[in-house]
Amino acid sequence: MKDYTINKNIPLEPVQNEVIEFLSKRPRAINASATGLGKTYATLTLAVHFMTRHPEYQCIILCPAKANKAFKRELNTKLFERFSLYTASKASVDPKSRFHIFNYSSLHKYFDTILSIKGSGQVFFLVDESHYLQNPESQLYKSARLVLSLGQIRWFMTATPLGNSLEGFYWMMDLLNPGCLNSIEWFKNRYQIIEYRKMTRRGRLVKIPEVVGYRNLAELKAFARNYIIIRKRDYNLQFFYRSVETEPLVMSLYKEAARGLSYEMTDSDGNKITTIRGHGARLHDLQRVLDNCHPQLGGTTFSNKEKELCKLIMEKTKINESLLIYCDYYDTIDRLEYVLSTLQHKMNISKIFKITGKQPPKERAKVEDQLIPRSIVIVSSAGCESINLQKANNVCFYDTPFAVNDVIQMVGRVARMDSTYDTMSVYFLEYKGTIDTYKKELIMKHSTLIDSVLRRETNLPTEVLEIDTKTSREMKNKYLWK
């Protein structure tokens, strides 16, 4: 295998050279190396080699803002390449740069700039976190399609090319190479098993299509081998499930939230109308109750779930380790910040950090450098990608995500190539028989997918797991709405 290393002080791993070799032979391909395997460094190395052979080309990088630090670090300190950065708020332009970084949030703003770069020669594209581009109705997808039409060479990067959304995979592939999977109708008929469920909407009987299974996945896997290279390191991940009993008051409020908390609204004539919150809003209410954020709980005493979390934290600080805590909602993050700051000295916590969507990318990125032993990092879904937290080796899902990809991305913050730990521990906390249990079982249904993405060597997960409709309804009735 050829060694593509440019900076001899930071040599490429054999697996990175293998990825570069695969991409270099394909003008449109996806680097789907697992989190922590240096996708950014490897793909940028390929870009430098390509521009050395083809000096008429410049590189356009599309990425979320939270990936800026990683690209700047790799270009500045490892490859010694100049670059320009275009964010939603400003442009930092180096007139001698051949690398041009455009954040997803700024694509529509800088399209003319990209056109001018294209006008000075040829361009090719590196697209980071390409799984963001799976919704053809979104403005981001439409902007990305327009921009990508300016160049024929496209190399995508994502640790989760498939996840559990087959239609999303289709749209991402159609952006990479339009038409490679025929039409969306053909794709659905070829690879999905769809049944129609009858339901009433506004007094009318309608049929709603539901995906109940998949077919021809071996064929799809063979197709994907032409475009996607997935490489992983076999991390020693250990999963633990810790549950607590639900207090009587918590369960009482939980049942009330399951029936639908009422709220008042005013109509156009000024009349007060009492309305029951819809199912989506109720999910938030259910979690608020369990996370001690409901107003009637007062928040003055620590709940059983909070006590169990504190017990886990003390186990980790006692052995000088750090812990990442995942939460779904800002209410929960604020509550945990209060609990942990109150007990910080007692639990021997050195520092408490937050990584949420409310923080500027620069502030979130600082956590990478400031993380020390016995630190606690409270993380929302905004912290699940494009940040390296390998100084920790423990993850706790205080709230379990609904999406399996969020679990994979969150665990990927600690399961990284340059981690010094032999073992990574993943914890799921739950109140028994509640939405915590529902989401845990939902994720466990996808355990094969999680295992294949994080631990097993494969070209593409053959399992796209879909919980059948009957099982899904039974789980919802058992844990959510009764």
N, C-alpha and C positions, 0 to 999 in steps of 0.2 A: 504494500500500500504506500503510495506517495505521501511524503510529509509536506503539507502546505504551510507549515509554520513560517511566519514573517518575522516576528519578534522572538529571537532565540531565548530570551529571558523568560518568556511565557509560552512554552511549547504547547502545541495542540495535542490533545489526547488522541489515541488511535480511533476512538469512536467519532471524534470530530472530523478527522481526516476522511473517514469513511463517508460521513454525511456530505462533506465538500465534494468528494469524488462523485457521489450520486447526483448532486445538484448541478455540477459543472457540465454534465452530459445531457441536461434537460433545460430548455429555456423557460419552462413553466413547471415548477415543482414546489413541494412543501417540506420544509425542515420541521418535522414533528417530534424532535427529540424531547424527552421528558424534562420537566422543570428541573433546573439545576445542572443540566449537562452542557451549558455554554452555547445555546443556540445563537445568541447575538454575536458573540466573538467569532464563532465558526462562519456564520453567514457573511459577516463583514469582511472576514479574511478572504472568502471567495470573491466578494465584490472588488477588493483591492487587486487581486490577481486578474480578474476580468478586465478592469480598467487599465492595468499595465499592458495587457495584450491588445486592448482596444481603446486607445487614448481619446477617441472621438466621443466616448460615452461619459455621461455623468450619472450619478446614483441618486434616485429619489427614494427617500425612506418615509413610509407612512406608519404612524404608530400612535397609541394613546399618550397623553401628556405624562402619565406616570412612568412611561418607559424612557423619558428623556435622559434621566441620569445614567441609565445603563448604556445607552448609545454614546453619550458624551464621554463616559469613562472608557469605553472600549476604543473609541476613536482617538481620544486624547492620550491616554496612558499606555495603551497596548500597541496600537497600529500607527500612532503619530500622524494622523491624517487631519486635515483642516475640514471644517464643516460650517454650514449655516443652519440656523434653527428658526423655524417659523411657528410660533404658538398663536393661540387665539388673541392674545393681548399685545404681542410685539414680535418683531422680526430682528434677529441678530445675524447680520449678513457679513460673511467673509468673502470678498470678491474673488479670492483665489481658491475657494473651496470647490471640490468636486462631489462632495456629499451634501445633500440638502434634506433636512429633517422637517417633515410637516406633520403636525399633530392632527388627529382625526377631527378635532373640534375646529380646525382652521382650514380644512380643505376647500370649502366653498369660498372662503375669503381670499385665498391665494391662488386660485385657478389660473389667473392671468400670469402670475409669477412663474408657475410651473410651465405654462405655455412658452414663456420667454426663455426658460432654461432649455426646453425642448428645441427652441428655435436656434440655439447656439450649437447644436450638435444632435447627438442621440441620447436617449435616456433609458435606463432600466429601473426596475422597482424592487425594493425590499419592503414587505408588508408584515409588520409585527402584530401579534395577537389577532391573527386573521379570523379567528372564530367570532370576533365582533361583527364580521361582515356576513351574517347569515339571515338577515331580514331584508328581503327585497323591497319592502314598503318603507323602510327607514330612509331619512335624508342622507345618513352616512353612507349607506349602501349605494344610493344613486350617485352621490358625489364621488365615491371611490371608483365606481364603474366608469364615470366620465374621465377621471384622471388616468386610470389604468389604460384607457383606450389610446393613450399617447405613446405607449411603448409595448413592444412585443415580448420582452424578457421580464418575467415576474417570478420572484422567489418569495414564497409566503413562510411565515413562522407561527407555529401554535403548538402548545403541548397537548391540546385536546381537539384534534381534527374532526372527531366524530361525536364524542360525548354520547348523549342519548337522544339526539335529535337528527333523524335521518334527512328530513327536509332541509334543515339548516346546513347539513353537509352538502346537499345538492347545490344550494345557492352559493356557498363558498367556492365550490369547484367550478360553478358556472362563471364566477368572477375571475377565477384563475385562468380558465381556458373555456370561453363561451362555447356552448354546444357539445362539450365533451360527454355529457350524460343525456343528450337529446333534450326533449322538453320535460317540464315538471310533470305533466300528465303521464308521459311515458314512464318516467322515473317512479312515480307513485304506483302505477299499475304493475311495474316490474318487481319492485322491492317491498312494497307494503301490503298488508292484509287489512282491508278497511271494511268495517261494518257500520250500518246506519242505525242510530238510536232515535226513536221517536220522542218528541217532547213538545210541550205547548209553550208558545211565545205569543204574548198579547192576544190570547184567545184563538190562535191559529196552530194547527198541528204541523210541525216541521220535522224534517229528518236531518240529524246532525251526524256528519261522518266522524268516526272514531278509528284511530289506528289500534288494532288489537293484536298485531303480530307482524312478522317480517318473513321474507322469503328470498331465495337466490342470493344469500349473503356471501357464499363462497365465490360467486361470480363477481360480486361487488368488491370483494377483497382482492381478487385477481386484477380488477381494473385499477384499484387504488395503488397497487405495487408499482404501476408505471409512473405515478405522480408523487407518492408520499414515502418518505423514509422515517420510520419511528425507531428510535434507539433509546435504550434505558439503562440505568444502572440498577442492579438488584439491591435496593435498600432494605435494611432490616427494620421493617415497620411492625410495631406491635399495637394492636387495637384493644381498648378496654372500654367496658360499658358500666357506668356507675349510676344507680338509680336510688331515689328517695321516695318516701311516702308523702302523699299530698295532705297538708293540713286541712281540717274541716272548713275553715273560712275560705281558704284558697279554692277548695273544690266547689263550695257553694257559689262563689263568684265565677268560677270557671263554667259551671252549668248555666249560669245566667248569661254569660257571654256567648255560649254555644247556641242558646236560643235566639240571640241577637239583641245586643244592647240598643235601646231606643234613643233617639235624639230628636230635637225639635228643629224644624226649618220653617221659614216663612214663604208663603206663595206670593204671586204677583199682586194679589189683593190685600196683602198684609195679614192674612190669616195664619195662625200657628198650626202646623201639621206635625204630628208625631209619626216618625218613620223608623222602621227596624233596619239596622245596618245590614248590608248585603254580605254574601259569604266571604268575599275578599277582605272586607274591612273586619269581619269577625275573626279571621285568622290572626290579625294583628292584636285584636282584643284578647284572644285566648293566650297568646304569648305574653302580652302585658301582664295578665293575671299571674302567670307562672313565674315571671321574672320580677315580681314584687313591685310592679310599676303602676298597678291599679290604685286610684285615689282612695278607695275604701280600705285598702290594706295599710295605709298610713306610712309605711316604709320606715317605721321607727324600730322595728325588730328585724333580725335577720331570719330569712326563710330557711327551710331545710335544704333547698337547692343551693342557696348562698353559703350555708355552712359546709356543704359537701365540697363546693368550689374552694373555700378557704382551707379545708383539710388537704385538698390536692395541692394547692399552692405551697403549703407548709412542707409537704412531702418533698417538693422540688427544691425549695430554697434551702432546705436542710442539707441537700447534697450539692448545693451551689449551682443549680440549673435554672434556666429561664423557661417561661411558659407563654405561649400565644393563646389568647382567648377569643374565639369567634362569636360575634353577636349579630343578630339580624336587624335590630332596630335601635334608633338613637335613644329611645327611652331606656332601653336596657343598658346601653353603653354609659349613659349618665348615671344610672343607678349603680352599676358596677364600679365606676370611677369613685363614687361616694363611699361604697363599702370598702374598697381596697385602700383608699387614702385614709379612711378611719382606722383600719387595722394594719396599715403598712409596717409600722415599727414592730408590732406583735408578731407579724408573719415574716419578719426579716426580709422584706422586699427592698431591693436597692433602688430601683426606679420603676415608675409606671408611665407607659407610653400609650398613645392612641393613634390608630391609623384609620381614618374615615374619609368619606367623600367631601366633608366640610373643610378638611385641611388642604392647604396649597400643596402641590406635588413636592416642592422643595422641603417643606416641613416634614412630610411623610418620609422622604428619602433620608433625612437626617437620622432616622431611627436605625438604619443599617449601621451607621458609624458609632452611634451612642449606646447601642445595646451591650450591656455588660452582664456578668453572671447575677442571678437572682432578680432579673428584670421581668416585669409583666407587661405584655403588649396586648391591648384590647383592640380587636380588628373587626371592621365591618367588611362587606363584600368588596368595597373599594380597595382593601388591602390584600386581596387574594391574588393579585397579579403584578408582575413587573417590579417586584421588590425582593431583595435577598435577605433573609433573616436566619441564615444558617448558624448564627451564634447561639441560637436556641435549638433544642431538640425535642420539645414537647408542644403539642397542640391540643387544646381543649375546645370542643364544640359545646359551648354553653347553650347556644341555640343551634340546632342542627339545620343546615340549609335544606331547602326543597330540591335544589338542583345538584345532581351528582358532580357536575363540573366544578361547582364551588368547593366541594369537599376535596376534589383532586387538586385544585389550584391552591387551596389553603395548606394542605399537607405539603405541597411543593415548595412552600416558603422555607421549610426546614430540611426537606429531602433534596439536598443539593450536592453537586460534585465536590465542592471544596469544604464540605462539612467535616469537622474533626471528630464527630461522634460515630460510634459503631452502631448505635440503636436509636431510632426515633419512636416516640410513644404518642399515640393518638387516643384521646379520651372523648367519650360522648356522655354528657350528663342528662338525666331525665327525671321528671316527675312521672311515676308509674301511671299508665293508663290515660295519658293525655296527648296533646299535640306533639309533645316531645317524643313519646313512644311512636306515634304515627310517622313522624319524619325519620326517626331512627330506622323503623322497619322499611320505610320507603327507600332509604339509602342502602340498607342491607339487601334489598331486592336487586340492587345494582352492584353488589359486592364483586361479582366477576369482572365487571367493567373497571371498577376501581383497582382491582388487583392487576388486571392486564395493563392498565395505564401506568401504574406506579411500580409494579414489580416484575412483570413477565415480559420477556423479549418477544415481540410480535410485530408484524408489519401493519396490521390494522385489527382492532378488536372485532371478532366475528360476532360477538353478542351485542346486539342493540336491544337492551331489555326494556320491555314495555309491560307494566303491570296491567293485567287484563281488567276490563271494565267492572266485572263482578267483584273481584278482589278489592279494587280501588274503592268501590262504594261501601263494601263491608268495613274496610278500614276507616273510612270517613265517618260512618255511622257509629262505629265503636268508640273512636277517640275524639271526634271533633263536634258532632252535632247532637249528641245525646247526653 
